[in-house]
């Protein structure tokens, strides 16, 4: 049963993350009930109070509602296009993956650039996500075999070490190019990350309403360098309220920050 307290919890979640669940309220309310009960709360009122006062309860709740499965070389056409665009860059480049989930996208970028002979051009690859569990996994750089089902065997051998428990750890010589942290794009710390040549923000805007999307687009726009490139997900709804030029190459869409 969906109640006013459920709405209060979702309002708080929206306020802090920009994510709404308007079309999934019944499903999410059941998740809230189960999570609150499992966490030892006797009622939703005390759970809502804890969400407001306890950082640890809040982070566990965020982790529960933002679980996303991903894998290496997912929707790789945009990353391949980035590899062709990077040939025009004379200096080093910086890349942002937001949200980065457990790091597969960031490391796919790394491997793709390395395979194209551009490893030396990478200044940094930064990944952020609101989910602390996936960031912990990204920082560890250890993945199950299933995450590599789209990765060529010779690349697995080149970039990963097989562990004793049959998982795969990205080699440190490549791991050092990427850094990951728990962060929301609406936090002040996001702007402090600096500016990037390429930003991947795929399948994030679909979780926002119109107002949050506009704020998110502004945030992404501000961390792009002049001439920087923004890649979005196929299903992302774009308002493009800012000075971004849309390009379409071979059916692949990207946005350029006009200089």
For each residue, the residues with C-beta under 8 A, 3 or more apart:
1: 29
2: 6 7 25 26 29
3: 6 7 29 44
4: 7 8
5: 8 9 44 45 48
6: 2 3 9 10 25 28 29 32 44
7: 2 3 4 10 11
8: 4 5 11 12 48
9: 5 6 12 13 32 44 47 48 51
10: 6 7 13 14 20 21 25 28
11: 7 8 14 15
12: 8 9 15 16 48 51 52
13: 9 10 16 17 19 21 61 62 65
14: 10 11 17 18 19 20 212
15: 11 12
16: 12 13 58 184 186
17: 13 14 62 130 184 186
18: 14 184 185 186 207 208 212 215 216
19: 13 14 65 66 207 208 212
20: 10 14 207 208 209 212
21: 10 13 24 25 27 28
22: 25 209
23:
24: 21 27 28
25: 2 6 10 21 22 28 29
26: 2 29 30
27: 21 24 30 31
28: 6 10 21 24 25 31 32 65
29: 1 2 3 6 25 26 32 33
30: 26 27 33 34
31: 27 28 34 35 64 65
32: 6 9 28 29 35 36 44 47
33: 29 30 36 37 44
34: 30 31 37 38
35: 31 32 38 39 61 64
36: 32 33 39 41 43 44 47
37: 33 34 40 41
38: 34 35
39: 35 36 47 57 60
40: 37
41: 36 37 44 46 47 50
42: 46
43: 36 46 47
44: 3 5 6 9 32 33 36 41 47 48
45: 5 48 49
46: 41 42 43 49 50
47: 9 32 36 39 41 43 44 50 51 57
48: 5 8 9 12 44 45 51 52
49: 45 46 52 53
50: 41 46 47 53 54 57
51: 9 12 47 48 54 57 58 61
52: 12 48 49
53: 49 50
54: 50 51 57 58
55: 58 59
56: 59 60
57: 39 47 50 51 54 60 61
58: 16 51 54 55 61 62
59: 55 56 62 63 132 182
60: 39 56 57 63 64
61: 13 35 51 57 58 64 65
62: 13 17 58 59 65 66 130 131 132
63: 59 60 66 67 131 132 133 134
64: 31 35 60 61 67
65: 13 19 28 31 61 62
66: 19 62 63 129 130 131
67: 63 64 131 134
68: 99 101 131 134
69:
70: 74 101 102 104 105 147
71: 74 104 146 147 148 149 150
72: 104 107 108 111 143 147 148 150 151
73: 76 79 108 150 151
74: 70 71 104 105 108 150
75: 78 202 233 234
76: 73 79 80 108 112 150
77: 80 81 250 252
78: 75 81 82 200 202 231 252 254
79: 73 76 82 83 108 109 112 200
80: 76 77 83 84 112
81: 77 78 84 85 249 250 252 254
82: 78 79 85 86 109 112 113 198 229 231
83: 79 80 86 87 112 113 116 118
84: 80 81 87
85: 81 82 88 89 229
86: 82 83 89 93 113 116 118 121 198
87: 83 84
88: 85
89: 85 86 92 93 121 197
90:
91: 121
92: 89 121 122 123
93: 86 89 121 122 123 197 198
94: 123 124 125 126 194 195 196 197 198
95: 106 109 122 124 125 126 196 197 198 199 200
96: 125 126 127 128 193 196 198 199 200 201 223
97: 100 105 106 109 125 126 127 128 200
98: 127 128 129 185 199 200 201 204 220
99: 68 128 129 130 131 201 204
100: 97 103 105 106 127 128 129 134 135 138 180
101: 68 70 104 105 129 131 134 138
102: 70 134 135 137 138 143
103: 100 106 107 127 134 137 138 139 141 178 180
104: 70 71 72 74 101 107 108 143 147
105: 70 74 97 100 101 108 109 127 200 202
106: 95 97 100 103 109 110 125 126 127 138 178 180
107: 72 103 104 110 111 141 159 170 174 178
108: 72 73 74 76 79 104 105 111 112
109: 79 82 95 97 105 106 112 113 125 198 200
110: 106 107 113 114 119 122 125 174 177 178
111: 72 107 108 114 115 151 155 159 174
112: 76 79 80 82 83 108 109 115 116
113: 82 83 86 109 110 116 118 119 121 122
114: 110 111 117 118 119 159 174
115: 111 112 155
116: 83 86 112 113
117: 114
118: 83 86 113 114 121 122
119: 110 113 114 122 177
120:
121: 86 89 91 92 93 113 118
122: 92 93 95 110 113 118 119 125 177
123: 92 93 94
124: 94 95 177 178 179
125: 94 95 96 97 106 109 110 122 177 178 179
126: 94 95 96 97 106 178 179 180 181 193 196
127: 96 97 98 100 103 105 106 135 138 178 179 180 181
128: 96 97 98 99 100 135 180 181 182 183 185 190 193
129: 66 98 99 100 101 134 135 138 180 182 183
130: 17 62 66 99 182 183 184
131: 62 63 66 67 68 99 101 134 135 182
132: 59 62 63 135 136 182
133: 63 136 137
134: 63 67 68 100 101 102 103 129 131 137 138
135: 100 102 127 128 129 131 132 138 139 180 181 182
136: 132 133 139 140
137: 102 103 133 134 140 142 143
138: 100 101 102 103 106 127 129 134 135 141 178 180
139: 103 135 136 180
140: 136 137 169
141: 103 107 138 169 170 175
142: 137 163 167 168 169 170
143: 72 102 104 137 147 148 160 167 168 169 170
144: 147 167 168
145: 148 149 166 167 168
146: 71 149
147: 70 71 72 104 143 144 168
148: 71 72 143 145 151 156 160 168
149: 71 145 146
150: 71 72 73 74 76
151: 72 73 111 148 155 156
152: 155 156
153: 156 157
154: 157 158
155: 111 115 151 152 158 159
156: 148 151 152 153 159 160 168
157: 153 154 160
158: 154 155
159: 107 111 114 155 156 170 171 174
160: 143 148 156 157 168 169 170 171
161: 168 169 170 171
162: 166 167 168
163: 142 166 167 168 169
164:
165:
166: 145 162 163
167: 142 143 144 145 162 163
168: 142 143 144 145 147 148 156 160 161 162 163
169: 140 141 142 143 160 161 163
170: 107 141 142 143 159 160 161 174 175
171: 159 160 161 174 175
172: 175 176
173: 176
174: 107 110 111 114 159 170 171 177
175: 141 170 171 172 178
176: 172 173
177: 110 119 122 124 125 174
178: 103 106 107 110 124 125 126 127 138 175
179: 124 125 126 127
180: 100 103 106 126 127 128 129 135 138 139
181: 126 127 128 135
182: 59 128 129 130 131 132 135
183: 128 129 130 187 189 190 193
184: 16 17 18 130 187 190
185: 18 98 128 190 216 219 220
186: 16 17 18 190 215 216 219
187: 183 184 190
188: 191 192
189: 183 192 193
190: 128 183 184 185 186 187 193 219 223
191: 188 219 222 223
192: 188 189
193: 96 126 128 183 189 190 196 223
194: 94 223
195: 94 223 224 225 228
196: 94 95 96 126 193 199 223 224 225 228
197: 89 93 94 95 225 227 228 229
198: 82 86 93 94 95 96 109 228 229 230 231
199: 95 96 98 196 220 223 224 228 229 230 231
200: 78 79 95 96 97 98 105 109 231
201: 96 98 99 204 205 216 220 230 231 232 233 236
202: 75 78 105 231 232 233 236
203: 206 233 235 236
204: 98 99 201 207 208 216 233 236
205: 201 208 213 216 217 232 233 236 237 238
206: 203 233 235 236 237
207: 18 19 20 204
208: 18 19 20 204 205 212 213 216
209: 20 22 212 213
210: 213 214 239
211: 214 215
212: 14 18 19 20 208 209 215 216
213: 205 208 209 210 216 217 237 238 239
214: 210 211 217 218 239 241
215: 18 186 211 212 218 219
216: 18 185 186 201 204 205 208 212 213 219 220
217: 205 213 214 220 221 238 239 240 241 242
218: 214 215 221 222 241 242
219: 185 186 190 191 215 216 222 223
220: 98 185 199 201 216 217 223 224 230
221: 217 218 224 230 242 243 244 257
222: 191 218 219
223: 96 190 191 193 194 195 196 199 219 220
224: 195 196 199 220 221 228 229 230 257
225: 195 196 197 228 257
226: 257 258 259
227: 197 256 257 258 259
228: 195 196 197 198 199 224 225 256 257
229: 82 85 197 198 199 224 254 255 256 257
230: 198 199 201 220 221 224 244 254 255 256 257
231: 78 82 198 199 200 201 202 254 255
232: 201 202 205 236 238 253 255
233: 75 201 202 203 204 205 206 236
234: 75
235: 203 206
236: 201 202 203 204 205 206 232 233
237: 205 206 213
238: 205 213 217 232 255
239: 210 213 214 217
240: 217 244 246 255
241: 214 217 218
242: 217 218 221
243: 221 257 258
244: 221 230 240 255 256 257 258
245: 255 256 257 258
246: 240 253 254 255
247: 253 254 255 256
248: 251 252 253
249: 81 252 254
250: 77 81
251: 248
252: 77 78 81 248 249
253: 232 246 247 248
254: 78 81 229 230 231 246 247 249
255: 229 230 231 232 238 240 244 245 246 247
256: 227 228 229 230 244 245 247
257: 221 224 225 226 227 228 229 230 243 244 245
258: 226 227 243 244 245
259: 226 227
